[in-house]
C-alpha cells in the first residue's frame, strides 16, 4: 500500500485502486477499509475530486455483498457530488442504482434507472459504458417481460463487448439471458447462453 507520505492526490487515487481490487476479490472488509481511508484522507486534505469513485466502489461492494441499504447510502452520497455533465459517471451511478433496486425487488425503479443510465452513457460515447448500460436496460426489460426489446439490448451489449474485447459485458449479458430462459423452462436456449458464458 502507498504511504501517506506520498502526495495526497496520489494516495487517494491509489486507495481507490486498492478498493476496486479488493472488491474484485470479494474481500469486502478490505474494500470498505480502503474506501473509508480514501474518504478520510480527502476530508483531511480538502481534495474531493475522487470522492465519487469511493462512493461508487462503496455502493458496488455493498450491492455484491447483498446489503442494498448501505449501497443506497453510498449512491446517495455519490449523487450529491457528481458533475451533471459527466455523462459516463452519471451512467455508472444509474447502472449501479439498477442493481440496488433489483436487490430490493423494485423492478419498476430499476427500469427507470436503466433507461437513464443508457441515455447518459450514450451521450458520453464510451463504448464500455454503452455495453454495460445496454446490459442493464436489457435485463430490466426482461424483468418486465419485454422479451424482444430486452433480448435485443443484451445482443447489443454482447456485440459491443466483442468489438471492444470486454469479457465482463459479454459474460453478464449471457448470464442475464440464461437466467431469463431457464426461469421460463426454455432449457435449450438457457443452457446455450450459460455454456457460452462459462466459455468466457
N, CA, C and O of each residue as an XYZ file, in Angstrom:
800
protein
N       0.837     -1.194      0.000
C       0.000      0.000      0.000
C       0.873      1.246      0.000
O       1.932      1.275      0.627
N       0.426      2.260     -0.700
C       1.170      3.515     -0.756
C       1.178      4.172      0.610
O       0.225      4.045      1.380
N       2.252      4.870      0.901
C       2.368      5.556      2.180
C       1.615      6.877      2.141
O       1.449      7.485      1.084
N       1.163      7.310      3.315
C       0.517      8.619      3.417
C       1.525      9.740      3.173
O       1.133     10.893      2.995
N       2.824      9.414      3.163
C       3.834     10.437      2.881
C       3.813     10.847      1.417
O       4.344     11.896      1.052
N       3.195     10.014      0.573
C       3.038     10.345     -0.838
C       2.155     11.581     -0.938
O       1.441     11.915      0.008
N       2.202     12.258     -2.077
C       1.314     13.421     -2.198
C      -0.136     12.950     -2.072
O      -0.476     11.865     -2.544
N      -0.990     13.756     -1.442
C      -2.330     13.299     -1.068
C      -3.181     12.792     -2.235
O      -3.887     11.794     -2.086
N      -3.129     13.454     -3.386
C      -3.957     13.005     -4.508
C      -3.536     11.613     -4.970
O      -4.387     10.767     -5.248
N      -2.236     11.372     -5.054
C      -1.760     10.041     -5.446
C      -2.208      8.989     -4.442
O      -2.617      7.893     -4.825
N      -2.131      9.321     -3.156
C      -2.556      8.390     -2.121
C      -4.048      8.086     -2.246
O      -4.466      6.933     -2.143
N      -4.848      9.132     -2.469
C      -6.299      8.969     -2.603
C      -6.628      8.062     -3.788
O      -7.411      7.121     -3.658
N      -6.032      8.348     -4.936
C      -6.305      7.547     -6.139
C      -5.830      6.109     -5.919
O      -6.514      5.162     -6.308
N      -4.659      5.946     -5.297
C      -4.141      4.608     -5.037
C      -5.100      3.811     -4.152
O      -5.336      2.629     -4.404
N      -5.652      4.447     -3.117
C      -6.591      3.745     -2.239
C      -7.840      3.326     -3.017
O      -8.429      2.286     -2.721
N      -8.251      4.124     -4.011
C      -9.420      3.725     -4.826
C      -9.075      2.504     -5.672
O      -9.917      1.627     -5.862
N      -7.838      2.438     -6.186
C      -7.418      1.246     -6.945
C      -7.430      0.019     -6.039
O      -7.884     -1.056     -6.432
N      -6.920      0.201     -4.813
C      -6.931     -0.911     -3.863
C      -8.358     -1.345     -3.549
O      -8.652     -2.540     -3.497
N      -9.242     -0.372     -3.339
C     -10.639     -0.689     -3.038
C     -11.264     -1.493     -4.177
O     -11.950     -2.487     -3.939
N     -11.023     -1.057     -5.414
C     -11.549     -1.782     -6.572
C     -10.984     -3.193     -6.663
O     -11.701     -4.139     -6.985
N      -9.703     -3.323     -6.379
C      -9.057     -4.637     -6.394
C      -9.681     -5.558     -5.348
O      -9.989     -6.715     -5.635
N      -9.863     -5.040     -4.138
C     -10.459     -5.860     -3.077
C     -11.905     -6.223     -3.406
O     -12.363     -7.313     -3.064
N     -12.624     -5.316     -4.068
C     -13.999     -5.634     -4.482
C     -13.995     -6.820     -5.446
O     -14.818     -7.727     -5.329
N     -13.050     -6.804     -6.411
C     -12.981     -7.905     -7.375
C     -12.612     -9.226     -6.707
O     -12.976    -10.294     -7.198
N     -11.896     -9.156     -5.596
C     -11.554    -10.370     -4.841
C     -12.685    -10.790     -3.902
O     -12.589    -11.823     -3.240
N     -13.747    -10.000     -3.840
C     -14.842    -10.205     -2.876
C     -14.325    -10.114     -1.443
O     -14.840    -10.775     -0.541
N     -13.303     -9.287     -1.250
C     -12.763     -9.029      0.087
C     -13.392     -7.723      0.576
O     -12.765     -6.663      0.571
N     -14.653     -7.840      0.999
C     -15.478     -6.657      1.222
C     -14.983     -5.789      2.383
O     -15.052     -4.562      2.304
N     -14.492     -6.403      3.447
C     -13.998     -5.606      4.576
C     -12.787     -4.778      4.176
O     -12.694     -3.599      4.520
N     -11.847     -5.399      3.440
C     -10.669     -4.657      2.970
C     -11.063     -3.562      1.995
O     -10.477     -2.479      1.993
N     -12.066     -3.852      1.160
C     -12.551     -2.857      0.209
C     -13.091     -1.636      0.947
O     -12.725     -0.502      0.638
N     -13.959     -1.876      1.920
C     -14.565     -0.748      2.654
C     -13.537     -0.003      3.497
O     -13.661      1.203      3.706
N     -12.519     -0.718      3.982
C     -11.440     -0.047      4.711
C     -10.710      0.936      3.797
O     -10.412      2.061      4.197
N     -10.421      0.500      2.556
C      -9.754      1.379      1.592
C     -10.656      2.556      1.219
O     -10.185      3.688      1.108
N     -11.954      2.290      1.026
C     -12.915      3.355      0.708
C     -12.927      4.394      1.831
O     -12.805      5.592      1.576
N     -13.073      3.931      3.065
C     -13.166      4.851      4.200
C     -11.859      5.609      4.424
O     -11.875      6.779      4.808
N     -10.730      4.944      4.184
C      -9.434      5.603      4.327
C      -9.266      6.697      3.273
O      -8.778      7.789      3.563
N      -9.680      6.380      2.043
C      -9.599      7.388      0.978
C     -10.478      8.590      1.268
O     -10.065      9.731      1.063
N     -11.687      8.338      1.743
C     -12.611      9.441      2.063
C     -12.110     10.256      3.254
O     -12.270     11.476      3.292
N     -11.502      9.568      4.228
C     -10.929     10.275      5.393
C      -9.798     11.195      4.936
O      -9.697     12.336      5.387
N      -8.950     10.693      4.041
C      -7.835     11.491      3.531
C      -8.355     12.687      2.735
O      -7.811     13.786      2.839
N      -9.404     12.478      1.942
C      -9.955     13.603      1.164
C     -10.531     14.657      2.105
O     -10.431     15.853      1.831
N     -11.134     14.220      3.213
C     -11.686     15.163      4.197
C     -10.558     15.940      4.872
O     -10.659     17.151      5.069
N      -9.481     15.232      5.226
C      -8.349     15.869      5.921
C      -7.600     16.857      5.022
O      -7.089     17.872      5.495
N      -7.541     16.551      3.724
C      -6.731     17.363      2.807
C      -7.556     18.364      2.002
O      -7.001     19.281      1.396
N      -8.872     18.194      1.994
C      -9.720     19.071      1.178
C      -9.705     18.714     -0.303
O     -10.189     19.486     -1.130
N      -9.150     17.545     -0.646
C      -9.093     17.098     -2.047
C     -10.252     16.125     -2.274
O     -10.178     14.951     -1.910
N     -11.319     16.637     -2.881
C     -12.553     15.848     -3.018
C     -12.825     15.395     -4.448
O     -13.907     14.886     -4.742
N     -11.852     15.576     -5.337
C     -12.071     15.280     -6.755
C     -12.397     13.802     -7.003
O     -13.024     13.471     -8.009
N     -11.979     12.912     -6.095
C     -12.133     11.468     -6.305
C     -13.192     10.851     -5.387
O     -13.349      9.630     -5.348
N     -13.911     11.691     -4.655
C     -14.918     11.162     -3.717
C     -15.960     10.306     -4.429
O     -16.380      9.272     -3.910
N     -16.380     10.743     -5.630
C     -17.416     10.000     -6.358
C     -17.000      8.546     -6.578
O     -17.833      7.642     -6.518
N     -15.702      8.322     -6.835
C     -15.215      6.970     -7.098
C     -15.290      6.104     -5.835
O     -15.662      4.932     -5.900
N     -14.937      6.687     -4.694
C     -15.060      5.929     -3.441
C     -16.520      5.592     -3.152
O     -16.829      4.484     -2.712
N     -17.415      6.542     -3.397
C     -18.838      6.271     -3.171
C     -19.337      5.178     -4.118
O     -20.121      4.316     -3.723
N     -18.877      5.221     -5.367
C     -19.273      4.197     -6.340
C     -18.779      2.816     -5.895
O     -19.540      1.848     -5.906
N     -17.519      2.729     -5.509
C     -16.966      1.434     -5.087
C     -17.644      0.961     -3.801
O     -17.890     -0.233     -3.633
N     -17.943      1.883     -2.905
C     -18.684      1.517     -1.690
C     -20.052      0.951     -2.027
O     -20.507     -0.009     -1.406
N     -20.708      1.554     -3.019
C     -22.010      1.036     -3.467
C     -21.855     -0.335     -4.102
O     -22.659     -1.233     -3.853
N     -20.822     -0.500     -4.921
C     -20.595     -1.777     -5.600
C     -20.380     -2.900     -4.594
O     -20.989     -3.963     -4.709
N     -19.518     -2.669     -3.610
C     -19.199     -3.745     -2.666
C     -20.404     -4.099     -1.801
O     -20.603     -5.262     -1.452
N     -21.202     -3.098     -1.458
C     -22.400     -3.386     -0.669
C     -23.483     -4.061     -1.504
O     -24.268     -4.848     -0.976
N     -23.534     -3.762     -2.800
C     -24.500     -4.430     -3.670
C     -24.140     -5.906     -3.819
O     -24.993     -6.776     -3.644
N     -22.891     -6.184     -4.139
C     -22.498     -7.576     -4.374
C     -22.442     -8.390     -3.088
O     -22.476     -9.620     -3.138
N     -22.358     -7.727     -1.937
C     -22.404     -8.470     -0.672
C     -23.822     -8.549     -0.113
O     -24.036     -9.039      0.996
N     -24.798     -8.057     -0.901
C     -26.206     -8.208     -0.526
C     -26.700     -7.233      0.521
O     -27.566     -7.570      1.328
N     -26.156     -6.025      0.513
C     -26.535     -5.027      1.513
C     -27.073     -3.770      0.819
O     -26.376     -2.759      0.743
N     -28.317     -3.831      0.310
C     -28.827     -2.720     -0.503
C     -28.976     -1.400      0.251
O     -28.844     -0.336     -0.353
N     -29.247     -1.443      1.560
C     -29.407     -0.190      2.309
C     -28.090      0.583      2.367
O     -28.065      1.796      2.159
N     -26.995     -0.130      2.653
C     -25.680      0.514      2.678
C     -25.271      0.969      1.280
O     -24.691      2.042      1.113
N     -25.575      0.149      0.283
C     -25.271      0.527     -1.102
C     -25.985      1.828     -1.453
O     -25.394      2.722     -2.058
N     -27.253      1.932     -1.073
C     -28.031      3.146     -1.367
C     -27.440      4.366     -0.668
O     -27.433      5.465     -1.224
N     -26.947      4.170      0.541
C     -26.321      5.280      1.272
C     -25.122      5.828      0.481
O     -24.949      7.041      0.365
N     -24.301      4.920     -0.060
C     -23.152      5.365     -0.857
C     -23.609      6.030     -2.156
O     -23.027      7.028     -2.582
N     -24.649      5.480     -2.783
C     -25.154      6.089     -4.020
C     -25.724      7.479     -3.758
O     -25.545      8.385     -4.574
N     -26.401      7.655     -2.639
C     -26.935      8.980     -2.294
C     -25.806      9.991     -2.133
O     -25.914     11.132     -2.580
N     -24.727      9.562     -1.493
C     -23.572     10.456     -1.327
C     -22.929     10.742     -2.680
O     -22.498     11.864     -2.945
N     -22.868      9.722     -3.531
C     -22.295      9.909     -4.868
C     -23.100     10.932     -5.668
O     -22.531     11.798     -6.332
N     -24.429     10.825     -5.600
C     -25.267     11.730     -6.399
C     -25.084     13.185     -5.981
O     -25.278     14.095     -6.787
N     -24.708     13.406     -4.714
C     -24.534     14.768     -4.213
C     -23.247     15.423     -4.715
O     -23.117     16.645     -4.652
N     -22.292     14.627     -5.216
C     -21.004     15.203     -5.633
C     -20.738     15.073     -7.135
O     -19.668     15.456     -7.610
N     -21.704     14.535     -7.885
C     -21.462     14.302     -9.318
C     -21.626     15.577    -10.134
O     -22.451     16.437     -9.824
N     -20.828     15.673    -11.175
C     -20.947     16.750    -12.152
C     -22.042     16.348    -13.148
O     -21.936     15.292    -13.771
N     -23.088     17.163    -13.310
C     -24.199     16.758    -14.179
C     -23.832     16.617    -15.662
O     -24.612     16.066    -16.438
N     -22.669     17.104    -16.056
C     -22.262     16.920    -17.457
C     -21.228     15.807    -17.611
O     -20.704     15.601    -18.706
N     -20.931     15.093    -16.539
C     -20.026     13.938    -16.603
C     -20.879     12.702    -16.906
O     -21.196     11.914    -16.015
N     -21.238     12.556    -18.176
C     -22.247     11.567    -18.564
C     -21.839     10.125    -18.263
O     -22.684      9.317    -17.878
N     -20.576      9.793    -18.430
C     -20.144      8.415    -18.156
C     -20.314      8.099    -16.671
O     -20.777      7.016    -16.312
N     -19.940      9.043    -15.810
C     -20.060      8.833    -14.367
C     -21.531      8.751    -13.965
O     -21.913      7.905    -13.157
N     -22.353      9.636    -14.534
C     -23.800      9.566    -14.273
C     -24.344      8.207    -14.706
O     -25.166      7.606    -14.014
N     -23.876      7.733    -15.854
C     -24.315      6.433    -16.349
C     -24.006      5.319    -15.371
O     -24.826      4.422    -15.176
N     -22.823      5.362    -14.746
C     -22.466      4.306    -13.795
C     -23.222      4.455    -12.482
O     -23.501      3.466    -11.806
N     -23.552      5.686    -12.124
C     -24.415      5.888    -10.958
C     -25.765      5.203    -11.193
O     -26.254      4.469    -10.335
N     -26.357      5.449    -12.356
C     -27.655      4.839    -12.663
C     -27.526      3.324    -12.829
O     -28.402      2.571    -12.403
N     -26.430      2.883    -13.449
C     -26.188      1.446    -13.636
C     -26.241      0.728    -12.285
O     -26.943     -0.272    -12.134
N     -25.503      1.238    -11.319
C     -25.483      0.573    -10.014
C     -26.808      0.729     -9.282
O     -27.194     -0.136     -8.495
N     -27.504      1.834     -9.541
C     -28.828      2.022     -8.944
C     -29.805      0.955     -9.436
O     -30.700      0.535     -8.702
N     -29.622      0.518    -10.697
C     -30.465     -0.547    -11.248
C     -30.382     -1.787    -10.366
O     -31.403     -2.377    -10.012
N     -29.161     -2.176    -10.015
C     -28.978     -3.450     -9.322
C     -29.284     -3.348     -7.827
O     -29.630     -4.345     -7.195
N     -29.157     -2.153     -7.267
C     -29.624     -1.953     -5.885
C     -31.144     -2.077     -5.857
O     -31.701     -2.711     -4.961
N     -31.817     -1.472     -6.839
C     -33.282     -1.565     -6.911
C     -33.730     -3.009     -7.123
O     -34.691     -3.455     -6.496
N     -33.045     -3.742     -7.996
C     -33.391     -5.155     -8.222
C     -33.202     -5.972     -6.943
O     -34.009     -6.844     -6.623
N     -32.131     -5.675     -6.226
C     -31.851     -6.386     -4.983
C     -32.979     -6.169     -3.970
O     -33.306     -7.057     -3.182
N     -33.566     -4.967     -4.009
C     -34.701     -4.660     -3.112
C     -36.024     -5.171     -3.676
O     -37.054     -5.105     -3.004
N     -35.999     -5.682     -4.910
C     -37.221     -6.195     -5.524
C     -38.052     -5.134     -6.224
O     -39.200     -5.392     -6.585
N     -37.498     -3.950     -6.421
C     -38.237     -2.850     -7.056
C     -37.886     -2.784     -8.544
O     -37.039     -1.990     -8.953
N     -38.544     -3.625     -9.350
C     -38.201     -3.707    -10.771
C     -38.662     -2.476    -11.545
O     -38.073     -2.141    -12.573
N     -39.699     -1.800    -11.072
C     -40.154     -0.575    -11.752
C     -39.089      0.519    -11.651
O     -38.754      1.165    -12.644
N     -38.561      0.716    -10.439
C     -37.499      1.709    -10.246
C     -36.243      1.308    -11.025
O     -35.569      2.157    -11.607
N     -35.938      0.019    -11.029
C     -34.763     -0.471    -11.760
C     -34.864     -0.111    -13.239
O     -33.872      0.288    -13.849
N     -36.047     -0.248    -13.814
C     -36.231      0.072    -15.229
C     -36.002      1.557    -15.492
O     -35.370      1.915    -16.485
N     -36.503      2.421    -14.623
C     -36.299      3.867    -14.791
C     -34.808      4.218    -14.714
O     -34.305      5.006    -15.516
N     -34.117      3.629    -13.750
C     -32.673      3.874    -13.629
C     -31.933      3.351    -14.848
O     -30.996      3.992    -15.325
N     -32.340      2.198    -15.355
C     -31.659      1.611    -16.520
C     -31.813      2.499    -17.751
O     -30.863      2.674    -18.513
N     -33.002      3.057    -17.947
C     -33.222      3.975    -19.078
C     -32.337      5.210    -18.947
O     -31.700      5.626    -19.914
N     -32.297      5.794    -17.750
C     -31.464      6.982    -17.515
C     -29.986      6.649    -17.694
O     -29.220      7.450    -18.229
N     -29.595      5.460    -17.242
C     -28.193      5.054    -17.367
C     -27.756      4.942    -18.809
O     -26.709      5.469    -19.185
N     -28.554      4.253    -19.631
C     -28.175      4.096    -21.041
C     -28.183      5.442    -21.752
O     -27.315      5.712    -22.583
N     -29.155      6.284    -21.432
C     -29.216      7.623    -22.032
C     -27.930      8.396    -21.756
O     -27.389      9.042    -22.653
N     -27.443      8.333    -20.528
C     -26.225      9.072    -20.174
C     -24.973      8.492    -20.815
O     -24.127      9.243    -21.301
N     -24.838      7.165    -20.825
C     -23.621      6.610    -21.426
C     -23.623      6.791    -22.936
O     -22.557      6.902    -23.541
N     -24.803      6.824    -23.560
C     -24.853      7.127    -24.997
C     -24.348      8.549    -25.248
O     -23.633      8.789    -26.222
N     -24.711      9.482    -24.387
C     -24.211     10.865    -24.513
C     -22.703     10.911    -24.311
O     -22.018     11.734    -24.918
N     -22.186     10.029    -23.459
C     -20.745     10.034    -23.177
C     -19.939      9.488    -24.348
O     -18.799      9.895    -24.569
N     -20.541      8.560    -25.102
C     -19.827      7.941    -26.219
C     -18.811      6.891    -25.795
O     -18.015      6.448    -26.623
N     -18.812      6.478    -24.527
C     -17.848      5.494    -24.023
C     -18.378      4.091    -24.342
O     -19.392      3.681    -23.778
N     -17.711      3.347    -25.237
C     -18.243      2.040    -25.654
C     -18.481      1.057    -24.513
O     -19.512      0.385    -24.489
N     -17.543      0.958    -23.561
C     -17.732      0.025    -22.462
C     -18.967      0.412    -21.645
O     -19.745     -0.451    -21.239
N     -19.136      1.700    -21.412
C     -20.315      2.175    -20.689
C     -21.599      1.850    -21.433
O     -22.602      1.478    -20.825
N     -21.560      1.994    -22.755
C     -22.744      1.691    -23.573
C     -23.062      0.196    -23.502
O     -24.228     -0.190    -23.422
N     -22.034     -0.634    -23.530
C     -22.254     -2.078    -23.408
C     -22.884     -2.412    -22.057
O     -23.844     -3.181    -21.992
N     -22.353     -1.841    -20.986
C     -22.884     -2.126    -19.652
C     -24.288     -1.544    -19.485
O     -25.149     -2.161    -18.858
N     -24.517     -0.359    -20.046
C     -25.849      0.244    -19.984
C     -26.871     -0.557    -20.772
O     -28.025     -0.675    -20.360
N     -26.448     -1.106    -21.904
C     -27.340     -1.960    -22.711
C     -27.668     -3.239    -21.958
O     -28.807     -3.704    -21.976
N     -26.661     -3.807    -21.295
C     -26.897     -4.997    -20.464
C     -27.910     -4.692    -19.359
O     -28.835     -5.470    -19.127
N     -27.728     -3.553    -18.676
C     -28.616     -3.212    -17.556
C     -30.047     -2.985    -18.033
O     -30.995     -3.478    -17.422
N     -30.200     -2.236    -19.126
C     -31.563     -1.974    -19.616
C     -32.186     -3.248    -20.179
O     -33.375     -3.493    -19.974
N     -31.407     -4.055    -20.879
C     -31.922     -5.329    -21.379
C     -32.424     -6.209    -20.252
O     -33.493     -6.810    -20.355
N     -31.655     -6.285    -19.173
C     -32.036     -7.082    -18.009
C     -33.310     -6.524    -17.367
O     -34.217     -7.278    -17.015
N     -33.367     -5.204    -17.221
C     -34.544     -4.575    -16.605
C     -35.794     -4.793    -17.460
O     -36.888     -4.992    -16.931
N     -35.629     -4.754    -18.766
C     -36.784     -5.000    -19.653
C     -37.250     -6.451    -19.544
O     -38.452     -6.717    -19.552
N     -36.316     -7.381    -19.444
C     -36.697     -8.783    -19.268
C     -37.444     -8.987    -17.948
O     -38.360     -9.806    -17.868
N     -37.050     -8.239    -16.916
C     -37.778     -8.298    -15.645
C     -39.247     -7.903    -15.818
O     -40.111     -8.310    -15.042
N     -39.512     -7.093    -16.864
C     -40.873     -6.628    -17.160
C     -41.505     -7.446    -18.297
O     -42.524     -7.049    -18.863
N     -40.893     -8.585    -18.622
C     -41.381     -9.460    -19.693
C     -41.432     -8.787    -21.059
O     -42.254     -9.138    -21.904
N     -40.543     -7.814    -21.268
C     -40.398     -7.188    -22.589
C     -39.309     -7.959    -23.328
O     -38.178     -7.501    -23.490
N     -39.709     -9.158    -23.770
C     -38.746    -10.130    -24.295
C     -37.957     -9.605    -25.498
O     -36.726     -9.624    -25.493
N     -38.661     -9.144    -26.514
C     -37.988     -8.757    -27.757
C     -37.009     -7.605    -27.531
O     -35.858     -7.671    -27.963
N     -37.465     -6.556    -26.857
C     -36.600     -5.393    -26.609
C     -35.446     -5.758    -25.670
O     -34.306     -5.339    -25.875
N     -35.763     -6.546    -24.637
C     -34.729     -6.925    -23.677
C     -33.624     -7.752    -24.311
O     -32.441     -7.483    -24.104
N     -34.016     -8.761    -25.086
C     -33.014     -9.615    -25.739
C     -32.224     -8.840    -26.789
O     -31.038     -9.099    -26.995
N     -32.884     -7.886    -27.454
C     -32.177     -7.062    -28.454
C     -31.087     -6.222    -27.783
O     -29.989     -6.084    -28.320
N     -31.391     -5.665    -26.616
C     -30.389     -4.862    -25.914
C     -29.255     -5.725    -25.379
O     -28.100     -5.300    -25.386
N     -29.569     -6.928    -24.918
C     -28.498     -7.831    -24.481
C     -27.615     -8.227    -25.662
O     -26.402     -8.376    -25.514
N     -28.229     -8.398    -26.837
C     -27.444     -8.698    -28.047
C     -26.557     -7.505    -28.406
O     -25.409     -7.688    -28.811
N     -27.083     -6.282    -28.260
C     -26.266     -5.074    -28.492
C     -25.066     -5.063    -27.548
O     -23.938     -4.792    -27.959
N     -25.328     -5.363    -26.275
C     -24.243     -5.373    -25.286
C     -23.171     -6.387    -25.672
O     -21.977     -6.098    -25.590
N     -23.605     -7.581    -26.095
C     -22.644     -8.615    -26.499
C     -21.847     -8.194    -27.739
O     -20.643     -8.436    -27.823
N     -22.528     -7.564    -28.696
C     -21.862     -7.126    -29.923
C     -20.790     -6.085    -29.608
O     -19.664     -6.176    -30.098
N     -21.145     -5.099    -28.791
C     -20.177     -4.064    -28.407
C     -19.039     -4.707    -27.612
O     -17.866     -4.403    -27.831
N     -19.400     -5.594    -26.693
C     -18.392     -6.267    -25.867
C     -17.381     -7.014    -26.734
O     -16.180     -6.992    -26.463
N     -17.878     -7.672    -27.773
C     -16.989     -8.408    -28.677
C     -16.006     -7.456    -29.355
O     -14.814     -7.747    -29.447
N     -16.514     -6.316    -29.828
C     -15.650     -5.367    -30.553
C     -14.612     -4.702    -29.661
O     -13.505     -4.399    -30.107
N     -14.965     -4.476    -28.411
C     -14.009     -3.815    -27.511
C     -13.289     -4.824    -26.603
O     -12.506     -4.447    -25.731
N     -13.576     -6.118    -26.831
C     -12.935     -7.197    -26.070
C     -13.213     -7.076    -24.562
O     -12.306     -7.191    -23.738
N     -14.480     -6.842    -24.226
C     -14.885     -6.752    -22.825
C     -15.585     -8.044    -22.409
O     -16.775     -8.227    -22.668
N     -14.844     -8.925    -21.770
C     -15.441    -10.167    -21.291
C     -16.523     -9.919    -20.247
O     -17.493    -10.671    -20.161
N     -16.356     -8.865    -19.455
C     -17.330     -8.570    -18.400
C     -18.724     -8.339    -18.978
O     -19.687     -8.980    -18.557
N     -18.833     -7.431    -19.936
C     -20.141     -7.098    -20.517
C     -20.738     -8.304    -21.235
O     -21.945     -8.535    -21.156
N     -19.909     -9.071    -21.933
C     -20.403    -10.260    -22.642
C     -20.903    -11.304    -21.645
O     -21.984    -11.866    -21.823
N     -20.124    -11.561    -20.604
C     -20.486    -12.553    -19.596
C     -21.800    -12.183    -18.905
O     -22.698    -13.016    -18.781
N     -21.904    -10.942    -18.463
C     -23.110    -10.514    -17.748
C     -24.349    -10.626    -18.631
O     -25.413    -11.037    -18.167
N     -24.211    -10.259    -19.903
C     -25.350    -10.341    -20.825
C     -25.785    -11.787    -21.029
O     -26.980    -12.078    -21.066
N     -24.827    -12.686    -21.159
C     -25.156    -14.108    -21.332
C     -25.789    -14.696    -20.073
O     -26.720    -15.496    -20.165
N     -25.293    -14.307    -18.904
C     -25.875    -14.788    -17.645
C     -27.318    -14.286    -17.512
O     -28.198    -15.018    -17.060
N     -27.547    -13.041    -17.908
C     -28.902    -12.490    -17.844
C     -29.847    -13.248    -18.774
O     -30.984    -13.549    -18.410
N     -29.362    -13.551    -19.978
C     -30.167    -14.344    -20.929
C     -30.451    -15.736    -20.357
O     -31.585    -16.215    -20.397
N     -29.419    -16.368    -19.831
C     -29.578    -17.722    -19.288
C     -30.622    -17.737    -18.177
O     -31.489    -18.610    -18.139
N     -30.531    -16.763    -17.274
C     -31.495    -16.688    -16.170
C     -32.919    -16.524    -16.710
O     -33.848    -17.195    -16.260
N     -33.071    -15.624    -17.678
C     -34.390    -15.363    -18.247
C     -34.989    -16.639    -18.850
O     -36.136    -16.986    -18.567
N     -34.209    -17.331    -19.678
C     -34.714    -18.533    -20.345
C     -34.965    -19.671    -19.359
O     -35.992    -20.345    -19.445
N     -34.050    -19.890    -18.435
C     -34.185    -21.010    -17.503
C     -35.365    -20.812    -16.550
O     -36.020    -21.782    -16.170
N     -35.640    -19.571    -16.165
C     -36.812    -19.312    -15.311
C     -38.124    -19.595    -16.045
O     -39.165    -19.797    -15.419
N     -38.063    -19.607    -17.372
C     -39.253    -19.873    -18.184
C     -39.238    -21.288    -18.758
O     -40.006    -21.607    -19.667
N     -38.361    -22.130    -18.222
C     -38.238    -23.529    -18.654
C     -37.886    -23.666    -20.136
O     -38.209    -24.672    -20.767
N     -37.220    -22.644    -20.687
C     -36.721    -22.741    -22.068
C     -35.281    -23.234    -21.965
O     -34.317    -22.489    -22.139
N     -35.190    -24.525    -21.672
C     -33.925    -25.101    -21.245
C     -32.841    -25.032    -22.307
O     -31.693    -24.712    -21.999
N     -33.186    -25.325    -23.548
C     -32.173    -25.349    -24.604
C     -31.497    -23.981    -24.748
O     -30.270    -23.890    -24.769
N     -32.305    -22.920    -24.845
C     -31.740    -21.581    -25.007
C     -31.012    -21.130    -23.742
O     -29.978    -20.467    -23.815
N     -31.559    -21.495    -22.583
C     -30.915    -21.131    -21.324
C     -29.560    -21.789    -21.163
O     -28.591    -21.133    -20.781
N     -29.483    -23.084    -21.451
C     -28.215    -23.791    -21.313
C     -27.201    -23.357    -22.364
O     -25.995    -23.361    -22.115
N     -27.696    -22.983    -23.534
C     -26.813    -22.478    -24.588
C     -26.149    -21.164    -24.120
O     -24.937    -20.994    -24.248
N     -26.963    -20.244    -23.578
C     -26.409    -18.972    -23.076
C     -25.448    -19.226    -21.917
O     -24.399    -18.590    -21.818
N     -25.814    -20.157    -21.051
C     -24.975    -20.466    -19.895
C     -23.637    -21.063    -20.321
O     -22.596    -20.700    -19.773
N     -23.656    -21.968    -21.284
C     -22.394    -22.589    -21.733
C     -21.488    -21.545    -22.403
O     -20.266    -21.595    -22.264
N     -22.105    -20.597    -23.133
C     -21.300    -19.517    -23.741
C     -20.694    -18.621    -22.665
O     -19.551    -18.178    -22.782
N     -21.473    -18.361    -21.615
C     -20.949    -17.528    -20.507
C     -19.777    -18.238    -19.836
O     -18.748    -17.618    -19.565
N     -19.927    -19.537    -19.566
C     -18.863    -20.265    -18.888
C     -17.623    -20.427    -19.765
O     -16.519    -20.621    -19.257
N     -17.807    -20.346    -21.077
C     -16.660    -20.439    -22.001
C     -15.788    -19.181    -21.932
O     -14.622    -19.200    -22.325
N     -16.366    -18.098    -21.432
C     -15.603    -16.854    -21.297
C     -14.660    -17.001    -20.125
O     -13.910    -16.076    -19.816
